[in-house]
Each structure stands twice: as C-alpha cells, then as structure tokens.
Amino acid sequence: MKDISSFKNSPHYPVMLDQVLNLCSPNKGGDYIDCTFGAGGYTNAILSFSNTRVISLDRDKNVSNYVSETKKNYKERFTFYNRKFSDLDKVIRKDFKADFIIFDLGISSMQIFNLNRGFSFNAKSKIDMRMGLNTFSAFDVINRCDFKTLKNIIKHFGDEKDSSKIALNIIKERKKSEINTVPKLVEIIKRSKRRNFKKKINIATQTFQALRIFVNKEISELINGLIQASKFLKKGGKLIIISFHSLEDKIVKFFFSNYSNNKPKVSRYYPYIKNDKILFEKYFNKIILPNKNEIAENSSSRSAKLRYAIRSKDNFFYPEDLKKKFEFYLNLESQYA
C-alpha cells in the first residue's frame, strides 16, 4: 500500500487510518461515505487512490476550508454536505449503495483546541460546545435546565459520581448570576468534587463530556446515523465505526450483534431460534485498537475502539430494538427546558 503518512498530519489526526484503509482496500476503488469529514483525513487518504469516490458529511461549517482544498484536488470524485449524519437519507439518492461507510465519533481536535468554542475546560470564553446545526448551547443547558435534568445529564452522559452535588451547586450559583464562562463552570465543578489524587484526568472532564453529548444530541445522532447507514450499504459492504467512550461502543456493539445472523442467545440453555431480522453477516465482536506508536504520536487515540460489520444480502428493515434498548438516553436527550 502507498505511503499515507502525510494524511496523518492534518489538524484533526485521523485515528487508526492504517487500520481503516486495510479494511477498505481503496486500491480496488469503490464508493465511500465518510460521515465525519473533519479535516478530511480519511476522505483524502481514500481519494488518493484512483477509482474511488467519496461522499462526505460534517455538521460543522468550520470545516469549509478543508472541504475547498479537497474539492480542488478531487473535483470529480468528491461530494460534500454540511449536514448531520442522521440526515443521510436527505442527501443520498435512494438507489445509491456504498461499499464502505465510516464514522469517526466524538469531538475533533479542531473543535477542542479552538478555545472560543467552549469545548475545553482550559477555555476562557463563553460556555458553548455546539458542533454545528444545533438548537441550543451548553450555556442554555447550564442556565435553564432544572436540577433533575442537569443531574441526569451529568450522571448518565459523563459517568460522574458527584453529579448531584455539581447540579445542585450550578443551580445555587446561577440564582446569583448567570454562569456564562468556562472558568466559572470549572470553579463550580471543583468545589463540588471530592478530591481523588489517583485520577489522572482533569476534574471537569466528565461534566464537560456530558454537556457536549447532550448539547449535540450525540446518542440520538449515533443511533439514527447507524440506522441510516445500513440503508445505504450494499451487500458485502462494511460499516466502520470508531468510538471513544463506553456508551457509544455499547450502542455499536448491540447494533452489530443484535442484527447479525449469529445473534447471541439470551441463555445457552435456550433452543436456537433463527433470527429473521438480519442486517449484517456473522459478527464476531472483535475490537480493533490503536497501536502503541499511534498512541505515542496522538494521545487522544488511546480511548479509541474500532468495530466493523459486513452488510448482509437482506433488504433493509427498521431496527426498532435499537431504539428500545437505549430509550432512556434518547428520552434524556429530548429533555430541555
């Protein structure tokens, strides 16, 4: 395979690029959908092989410069939409079928290092955290949501043990004045947390993750994106997902295993029942992780997990069980007052 090291130097490091390209074999050509364009790392690496065509999406309008550069280099083989990946069916032709569909979930380096966007707990700016095409910001959540909603957001999307105390102190503080900057929120979190000297991550990490997920409806987006992607994948095509936290990975694992033709039995003592609702061929629950060299070069890749599944020959059906399984999180994301 050709040298693709130059594509790893983009402002947003494309995680596990080598592994993704090995799964895709772009030297053979094909039609691709990159659902998270970012700085174009995956898209440009794939397009560097002739006979490939890529449709890319990104909800963040700030990627426009990278889109323009890619269009300049691969005008005839590249199409871009400033849309959420849950909107795939609104931009892709109904009769189109892709060979590969790729999701690189979570926040990009460009977003977190732009301190004016309020994603990082090191920012001095207004609390924002909008990835793009949002209806509200983290500022709105912090200053408008009731105690119960705030506590549940921080607890369930951030795995934060001190969620009740953090939510309570946010409510108390905003009664005095609006919580309008990142440092002010970080100070509230610090006051609310029990000190844990063993933890290496910043004390505000989990709360910031929770707010970001809620503001961008990342769980709803993932679930709807997976459903949409399975519509547009041809027989034998691969759906490749790179996730960065446990809830994302849990959703992907359930989707692949529950809708494959070797769906696990509830109990080994139950008789085998043929699964008629199939979207994927045999799924073996294999996780691909970044290697040591990549983690050394890009520390944010250390929590990445890659899973992929191969589309079956069966026609598309709506996977109701996926939404039922994660109904609690979907309902939580729909709460905003």
C-alpha beads as a LAMMPS data file, in Angstrom:
LAMMPS data file: protein, C-alpha beads

337 atoms
336 bonds

1 atom types
1 bond types

-500.0 500.0 xlo xhi
-500.0 500.0 ylo yhi
-500.0 500.0 zlo zhi

Masses

1 110.0

Atoms # bond

1 1 1 0.000 0.000 0.000
2 1 1 1.169 3.535 -0.769
3 1 1 2.667 5.835 1.861
4 1 1 -0.251 7.563 3.617
5 1 1 1.764 9.193 6.430
6 1 1 1.103 12.700 5.055
7 1 1 -2.628 12.286 5.722
8 1 1 -1.923 11.870 9.435
9 1 1 -0.610 15.436 9.694
10 1 1 -3.987 17.119 9.294
11 1 1 -5.323 19.439 12.059
12 1 1 -7.557 16.555 13.141
13 1 1 -5.477 13.361 13.340
14 1 1 -7.487 10.605 11.608
15 1 1 -7.474 7.851 14.238
16 1 1 -6.432 4.350 13.108
17 1 1 -6.083 5.460 9.479
18 1 1 -3.894 2.438 8.629
19 1 1 -6.463 0.028 10.055
20 1 1 -9.360 1.773 8.280
21 1 1 -7.580 1.621 4.915
22 1 1 -6.700 -2.047 5.453
23 1 1 -10.395 -2.782 5.999
24 1 1 -11.431 -0.719 2.968
25 1 1 -8.786 -1.706 0.368
26 1 1 -9.173 1.595 -1.560
27 1 1 -6.633 0.367 -4.128
28 1 1 -9.571 -1.638 -5.536
29 1 1 -11.695 1.515 -5.952
30 1 1 -15.295 1.812 -4.792
31 1 1 -17.909 4.174 -3.383
32 1 1 -17.402 5.527 0.140
33 1 1 -19.370 7.637 2.594
34 1 1 -17.306 9.475 5.227
35 1 1 -19.893 10.589 7.791
36 1 1 -17.465 12.730 9.819
37 1 1 -15.258 14.686 7.383
38 1 1 -13.407 16.836 9.948
39 1 1 -10.184 17.997 8.289
40 1 1 -10.607 15.366 5.586
41 1 1 -8.059 12.819 6.806
42 1 1 -9.967 9.654 5.833
43 1 1 -11.560 11.234 2.754
44 1 1 -8.289 12.488 1.259
45 1 1 -6.441 9.257 2.014
46 1 1 -9.166 7.267 0.240
47 1 1 -9.337 9.675 -2.713
48 1 1 -5.567 9.421 -3.198
49 1 1 -6.334 6.012 -4.712
50 1 1 -7.754 6.174 -8.233
51 1 1 -11.248 4.800 -8.956
52 1 1 -12.531 5.809 -5.532
53 1 1 -15.442 8.192 -4.983
54 1 1 -16.312 9.739 -1.610
55 1 1 -19.419 11.441 -0.298
56 1 1 -18.579 13.255 2.950
57 1 1 -20.720 14.913 5.604
58 1 1 -19.964 17.147 8.555
59 1 1 -22.276 19.228 10.720
60 1 1 -19.513 21.767 11.451
61 1 1 -19.427 24.674 8.973
62 1 1 -15.873 25.459 10.132
63 1 1 -14.520 22.603 8.003
64 1 1 -15.195 24.626 4.819
65 1 1 -11.520 25.413 4.123
66 1 1 -10.611 21.727 4.204
67 1 1 -13.594 20.910 2.003
68 1 1 -12.476 23.512 -0.572
69 1 1 -8.976 22.047 -0.657
70 1 1 -10.312 18.523 -1.192
71 1 1 -12.659 19.720 -3.945
72 1 1 -9.737 21.407 -5.659
73 1 1 -7.750 18.164 -5.684
74 1 1 -10.540 15.660 -6.372
75 1 1 -13.308 17.669 -8.012
76 1 1 -14.952 14.844 -9.966
77 1 1 -14.801 12.209 -7.221
78 1 1 -15.725 14.174 -4.089
79 1 1 -19.086 15.461 -2.837
80 1 1 -19.657 17.239 0.466
81 1 1 -22.760 18.093 2.505
82 1 1 -22.862 20.327 5.583
83 1 1 -25.364 18.010 7.288
84 1 1 -25.615 15.742 10.312
85 1 1 -25.095 12.081 9.513
86 1 1 -28.602 11.344 10.768
87 1 1 -29.694 13.216 7.607
88 1 1 -28.075 10.739 5.202
89 1 1 -31.413 9.916 3.613
90 1 1 -31.977 13.605 2.869
91 1 1 -28.836 13.941 0.722
92 1 1 -28.148 10.461 -0.679
93 1 1 -30.116 9.066 -3.633
94 1 1 -32.438 6.250 -2.617
95 1 1 -30.863 3.889 -5.151
96 1 1 -27.261 4.645 -4.104
97 1 1 -25.303 1.886 -2.360
98 1 1 -21.868 2.392 -0.800
99 1 1 -19.057 -0.133 -0.483
100 1 1 -17.882 1.391 2.803
101 1 1 -19.347 3.831 5.335
102 1 1 -17.075 5.316 8.022
103 1 1 -17.889 7.109 11.309
104 1 1 -15.217 8.730 13.496
105 1 1 -17.305 9.720 16.521
106 1 1 -16.775 12.257 19.262
107 1 1 -15.123 15.654 19.210
108 1 1 -12.403 16.682 16.757
109 1 1 -9.073 18.252 17.692
110 1 1 -10.044 21.355 15.713
111 1 1 -13.119 21.826 17.888
112 1 1 -11.485 21.251 21.246
113 1 1 -8.374 23.342 20.503
114 1 1 -10.446 26.295 19.290
115 1 1 -10.895 27.792 22.748
116 1 1 -13.513 30.267 21.507
117 1 1 -15.966 27.392 21.054
118 1 1 -16.014 26.493 24.747
119 1 1 -15.428 22.741 24.435
120 1 1 -12.265 22.699 26.531
121 1 1 -12.119 23.255 30.278
122 1 1 -8.987 25.344 29.501
123 1 1 -11.056 27.901 27.560
124 1 1 -11.690 31.380 28.927
125 1 1 -14.672 32.045 26.662
126 1 1 -18.438 31.629 26.936
127 1 1 -19.733 28.099 27.504
128 1 1 -20.882 26.905 24.069
129 1 1 -19.950 23.358 22.875
130 1 1 -22.054 23.439 19.687
131 1 1 -20.611 21.254 16.923
132 1 1 -22.954 22.779 14.364
133 1 1 -26.620 22.742 13.313
134 1 1 -27.685 22.959 16.977
135 1 1 -30.803 24.389 18.575
136 1 1 -29.205 25.329 21.919
137 1 1 -25.794 25.647 23.589
138 1 1 -24.169 24.462 26.824
139 1 1 -24.787 27.974 28.197
140 1 1 -28.530 27.394 27.763
141 1 1 -28.355 23.986 29.460
142 1 1 -26.381 25.226 32.467
143 1 1 -28.626 28.234 32.993
144 1 1 -32.054 26.820 32.078
145 1 1 -32.320 23.103 32.917
146 1 1 -33.865 22.039 36.222
147 1 1 -31.934 20.145 38.880
148 1 1 -33.152 16.668 37.931
149 1 1 -32.345 17.087 34.238
150 1 1 -28.902 18.545 34.971
151 1 1 -28.084 15.752 37.419
152 1 1 -29.166 13.055 34.934
153 1 1 -27.197 14.618 32.078
154 1 1 -24.006 14.770 34.141
155 1 1 -24.518 11.325 35.690
156 1 1 -25.535 9.302 32.640
157 1 1 -23.568 11.012 29.861
158 1 1 -20.478 11.700 31.956
159 1 1 -20.409 8.783 34.421
160 1 1 -19.882 11.442 37.071
161 1 1 -20.312 10.151 40.640
162 1 1 -20.706 13.657 42.052
163 1 1 -23.460 14.614 39.589
164 1 1 -25.983 15.583 42.292
165 1 1 -23.614 17.958 44.062
166 1 1 -22.411 19.527 40.803
167 1 1 -26.002 20.065 39.604
168 1 1 -27.045 21.484 42.982
169 1 1 -24.142 23.959 43.043
170 1 1 -24.873 25.034 39.461
171 1 1 -28.465 25.801 40.470
172 1 1 -27.307 27.742 43.555
173 1 1 -24.725 29.744 41.611
174 1 1 -26.991 30.720 38.740
175 1 1 -29.554 32.156 41.196
176 1 1 -26.916 34.793 41.996
177 1 1 -25.922 35.441 38.385
178 1 1 -25.718 33.651 35.020
179 1 1 -22.956 31.084 34.631
180 1 1 -21.577 32.445 31.391
181 1 1 -17.915 31.457 31.137
182 1 1 -15.937 28.243 31.170
183 1 1 -13.726 29.241 34.179
184 1 1 -16.831 29.933 36.251
185 1 1 -18.270 26.486 35.479
186 1 1 -14.919 24.779 36.152
187 1 1 -14.704 26.513 39.530
188 1 1 -18.195 25.212 40.464
189 1 1 -17.212 21.668 39.453
190 1 1 -14.022 21.847 41.518
191 1 1 -15.976 22.968 44.587
192 1 1 -18.409 20.091 44.104
193 1 1 -15.944 17.248 43.627
194 1 1 -14.378 15.016 46.224
195 1 1 -10.653 15.046 45.677
196 1 1 -9.255 11.908 44.069
197 1 1 -5.496 12.026 43.720
198 1 1 -5.407 8.735 41.768
199 1 1 -7.416 10.114 38.858
200 1 1 -5.231 11.373 36.014
201 1 1 -7.971 13.156 34.037
202 1 1 -8.962 16.754 34.713
203 1 1 -11.619 17.110 37.398
204 1 1 -14.022 18.778 34.917
205 1 1 -13.626 16.229 32.089
206 1 1 -16.680 14.094 32.786
207 1 1 -19.073 17.013 33.258
208 1 1 -17.826 18.681 30.069
209 1 1 -18.213 15.412 28.157
210 1 1 -21.771 15.047 29.437
211 1 1 -22.763 18.583 28.448
212 1 1 -21.205 18.191 24.992
213 1 1 -23.065 14.928 24.365
214 1 1 -26.368 16.478 25.458
215 1 1 -25.961 19.730 23.506
216 1 1 -25.113 17.886 20.291
217 1 1 -27.546 15.009 20.879
218 1 1 -24.684 12.629 20.156
219 1 1 -26.517 9.481 21.254
220 1 1 -29.571 10.235 19.108
221 1 1 -27.270 11.139 16.230
222 1 1 -25.313 7.898 16.556
223 1 1 -28.393 5.673 16.734
224 1 1 -30.119 7.403 13.816
225 1 1 -26.852 7.538 11.880
226 1 1 -26.324 3.775 12.241
227 1 1 -29.854 3.131 11.016
228 1 1 -29.420 5.451 8.029
229 1 1 -26.024 3.988 7.150
230 1 1 -27.381 0.454 6.998
231 1 1 -29.874 1.653 4.358
232 1 1 -27.131 2.781 2.001
233 1 1 -24.638 -0.063 2.378
234 1 1 -24.521 -2.634 -0.396
235 1 1 -24.391 -6.393 0.164
236 1 1 -20.906 -7.211 1.460
237 1 1 -20.208 -3.559 2.261
238 1 1 -18.523 -2.627 5.542
239 1 1 -19.818 -0.264 8.200
240 1 1 -16.798 1.007 10.182
241 1 1 -17.280 2.830 13.494
242 1 1 -14.583 4.413 15.669
243 1 1 -15.921 5.331 19.110
244 1 1 -14.312 6.979 22.125
245 1 1 -16.462 6.312 25.162
246 1 1 -18.222 3.317 26.641
247 1 1 -21.817 4.281 25.833
248 1 1 -21.021 4.817 22.140
249 1 1 -19.250 1.463 21.998
250 1 1 -22.124 -0.256 23.806
251 1 1 -24.580 1.062 21.197
252 1 1 -22.409 -0.020 18.268
253 1 1 -21.798 -3.467 19.765
254 1 1 -25.526 -4.032 20.371
255 1 1 -26.453 -2.875 16.853
256 1 1 -23.930 -5.153 15.154
257 1 1 -24.536 -8.218 17.298
258 1 1 -28.325 -7.945 17.643
259 1 1 -28.874 -7.623 13.896
260 1 1 -26.377 -10.198 12.679
261 1 1 -27.176 -13.752 11.646
262 1 1 -25.356 -15.150 14.663
263 1 1 -27.165 -13.026 17.242
264 1 1 -26.199 -14.301 20.710
265 1 1 -28.814 -16.273 22.651
266 1 1 -30.202 -14.852 25.893
267 1 1 -29.090 -18.089 27.554
268 1 1 -27.050 -21.032 26.306
269 1 1 -29.868 -23.277 27.561
270 1 1 -32.438 -21.700 25.221
271 1 1 -33.094 -23.545 21.946
272 1 1 -31.687 -21.969 18.780
273 1 1 -34.194 -19.679 17.075
274 1 1 -33.465 -18.465 13.571
275 1 1 -33.039 -14.692 13.509
276 1 1 -35.123 -13.358 10.621
277 1 1 -34.197 -9.734 11.225
278 1 1 -30.736 -9.553 9.711
279 1 1 -28.727 -6.520 8.634
280 1 1 -25.219 -7.973 8.960
281 1 1 -23.319 -11.160 8.296
282 1 1 -21.698 -13.047 11.186
283 1 1 -20.395 -10.547 13.709
284 1 1 -17.551 -11.750 15.906
285 1 1 -17.412 -8.905 18.455
286 1 1 -13.823 -8.033 17.583
287 1 1 -12.449 -4.662 18.705
288 1 1 -9.507 -3.086 16.877
289 1 1 -7.362 -0.760 18.994
290 1 1 -4.709 1.817 18.051
291 1 1 -1.135 0.582 18.258
292 1 1 1.491 1.918 20.669
293 1 1 3.136 4.116 18.034
294 1 1 -0.117 5.893 17.243
295 1 1 -0.921 6.472 20.906
296 1 1 2.583 7.949 21.356
297 1 1 2.001 10.300 18.385
298 1 1 -1.627 11.127 19.223
299 1 1 -2.561 10.598 22.875
300 1 1 -6.275 11.268 22.211
301 1 1 -6.415 7.986 20.279
302 1 1 -5.795 5.933 23.431
303 1 1 -9.526 5.514 24.154
304 1 1 -10.485 4.724 20.540
305 1 1 -12.212 1.447 19.645
306 1 1 -12.910 0.341 16.094
307 1 1 -15.701 -2.090 15.274
308 1 1 -16.972 -3.056 11.853
309 1 1 -19.708 -5.230 10.424
310 1 1 -20.465 -6.549 6.923
311 1 1 -23.875 -5.866 5.387
312 1 1 -25.983 -8.933 4.638
313 1 1 -27.939 -9.592 1.461
314 1 1 -31.262 -8.998 3.184
315 1 1 -33.365 -5.927 2.482
316 1 1 -33.421 -3.031 4.924
317 1 1 -35.912 -3.048 7.794
318 1 1 -36.238 -0.539 10.605
319 1 1 -34.330 -1.831 13.691
320 1 1 -36.859 -0.965 16.395
321 1 1 -34.991 -2.860 19.133
322 1 1 -32.040 -0.471 18.869
323 1 1 -34.127 2.500 19.958
324 1 1 -35.942 0.464 22.621
325 1 1 -32.654 -0.720 24.093
326 1 1 -31.348 2.846 24.530
327 1 1 -34.690 4.559 25.062
328 1 1 -33.626 6.062 28.390
329 1 1 -30.752 8.001 26.762
330 1 1 -32.906 9.103 23.823
331 1 1 -35.543 10.415 26.217
332 1 1 -32.919 12.175 28.287
333 1 1 -31.529 13.925 25.199
334 1 1 -35.006 15.152 24.337
335 1 1 -35.323 16.989 27.667
336 1 1 -34.586 20.673 27.558
337 1 1 -36.452 23.448 29.328

Bonds

1 1 1 2
2 1 2 3
3 1 3 4
4 1 4 5
5 1 5 6
6 1 6 7
7 1 7 8
8 1 8 9
9 1 9 10
10 1 10 11
11 1 11 12
12 1 12 13
13 1 13 14
14 1 14 15
15 1 15 16
16 1 16 17
17 1 17 18
18 1 18 19
19 1 19 20
20 1 20 21
21 1 21 22
22 1 22 23
23 1 23 24
24 1 24 25
25 1 25 26
26 1 26 27
27 1 27 28
28 1 28 29
29 1 29 30
30 1 30 31
31 1 31 32
32 1 32 33
33 1 33 34
34 1 34 35
35 1 35 36
36 1 36 37
37 1 37 38
38 1 38 39
39 1 39 40
40 1 40 41
41 1 41 42
42 1 42 43
43 1 43 44
44 1 44 45
45 1 45 46
46 1 46 47
47 1 47 48
48 1 48 49
49 1 49 50
50 1 50 51
51 1 51 52
52 1 52 53
53 1 53 54
54 1 54 55
55 1 55 56
56 1 56 57
57 1 57 58
58 1 58 59
59 1 59 60
60 1 60 61
61 1 61 62
62 1 62 63
63 1 63 64
64 1 64 65
65 1 65 66
66 1 66 67
67 1 67 68
68 1 68 69
69 1 69 70
70 1 70 71
71 1 71 72
72 1 72 73
73 1 73 74
74 1 74 75
75 1 75 76
76 1 76 77
77 1 77 78
78 1 78 79
79 1 79 80
80 1 80 81
81 1 81 82
82 1 82 83
83 1 83 84
84 1 84 85
85 1 85 86
86 1 86 87
87 1 87 88
88 1 88 89
89 1 89 90
90 1 90 91
91 1 91 92
92 1 92 93
93 1 93 94
94 1 94 95
95 1 95 96
96 1 96 97
97 1 97 98
98 1 98 99
99 1 99 100
100 1 100 101
101 1 101 102
102 1 102 103
103 1 103 104
104 1 104 105
105 1 105 106
106 1 106 107
107 1 107 108
108 1 108 109
109 1 109 110
110 1 110 111
111 1 111 112
112 1 112 113
113 1 113 114
114 1 114 115
115 1 115 116
116 1 116 117
117 1 117 118
118 1 118 119
119 1 119 120
120 1 120 121
121 1 121 122
122 1 122 123
123 1 123 124
124 1 124 125
125 1 125 126
126 1 126 127
127 1 127 128
128 1 128 129
129 1 129 130
130 1 130 131
131 1 131 132
132 1 132 133
133 1 133 134
134 1 134 135
135 1 135 136
136 1 136 137
137 1 137 138
138 1 138 139
139 1 139 140
140 1 140 141
141 1 141 142
142 1 142 143
143 1 143 144
144 1 144 145
145 1 145 146
146 1 146 147
147 1 147 148
148 1 148 149
149 1 149 150
150 1 150 151
151 1 151 152
152 1 152 153
153 1 153 154
154 1 154 155
155 1 155 156
156 1 156 157
157 1 157 158
158 1 158 159
159 1 159 160
160 1 160 161
161 1 161 162
162 1 162 163
163 1 163 164
164 1 164 165
165 1 165 166
166 1 166 167
167 1 167 168
168 1 168 169
169 1 169 170
170 1 170 171
171 1 171 172
172 1 172 173
173 1 173 174
174 1 174 175
175 1 175 176
176 1 176 177
177 1 177 178
178 1 178 179
179 1 179 180
180 1 180 181
181 1 181 182
182 1 182 183
183 1 183 184
184 1 184 185
185 1 185 186
186 1 186 187
187 1 187 188
188 1 188 189
189 1 189 190
190 1 190 191
191 1 191 192
192 1 192 193
193 1 193 194
194 1 194 195
195 1 195 196
196 1 196 197
197 1 197 198
198 1 198 199
199 1 199 200
200 1 200 201
201 1 201 202
202 1 202 203
203 1 203 204
204 1 204 205
205 1 205 206
206 1 206 207
207 1 207 208
208 1 208 209
209 1 209 210
210 1 210 211
211 1 211 212
212 1 212 213
213 1 213 214
214 1 214 215
215 1 215 216
216 1 216 217
217 1 217 218
218 1 218 219
219 1 219 220
220 1 220 221
221 1 221 222
222 1 222 223
223 1 223 224
224 1 224 225
225 1 225 226
226 1 226 227
227 1 227 228
228 1 228 229
229 1 229 230
230 1 230 231
231 1 231 232
232 1 232 233
233 1 233 234
234 1 234 235
235 1 235 236
236 1 236 237
237 1 237 238
238 1 238 239
239 1 239 240
240 1 240 241
241 1 241 242
242 1 242 243
243 1 243 244
244 1 244 245
245 1 245 246
246 1 246 247
247 1 247 248
248 1 248 249
249 1 249 250
250 1 250 251
251 1 251 252
252 1 252 253
253 1 253 254
254 1 254 255
255 1 255 256
256 1 256 257
257 1 257 258
258 1 258 259
259 1 259 260
260 1 260 261
261 1 261 262
262 1 262 263
263 1 263 264
264 1 264 265
265 1 265 266
266 1 266 267
267 1 267 268
268 1 268 269
269 1 269 270
270 1 270 271
271 1 271 272
272 1 272 273
273 1 273 274
274 1 274 275
275 1 275 276
276 1 276 277
277 1 277 278
278 1 278 279
279 1 279 280
280 1 280 281
281 1 281 282
282 1 282 283
283 1 283 284
284 1 284 285
285 1 285 286
286 1 286 287
287 1 287 288
288 1 288 289
289 1 289 290
290 1 290 291
291 1 291 292
292 1 292 293
293 1 293 294
294 1 294 295
295 1 295 296
296 1 296 297
297 1 297 298
298 1 298 299
299 1 299 300
300 1 300 301
301 1 301 302
302 1 302 303
303 1 303 304
304 1 304 305
305 1 305 306
306 1 306 307
307 1 307 308
308 1 308 309
309 1 309 310
310 1 310 311
311 1 311 312
312 1 312 313
313 1 313 314
314 1 314 315
315 1 315 316
316 1 316 317
317 1 317 318
318 1 318 319
319 1 319 320
320 1 320 321
321 1 321 322
322 1 322 323
323 1 323 324
324 1 324 325
325 1 325 326
326 1 326 327
327 1 327 328
328 1 328 329
329 1 329 330
330 1 330 331
331 1 331 332
332 1 332 333
333 1 333 334
334 1 334 335
335 1 335 336
336 1 336 337
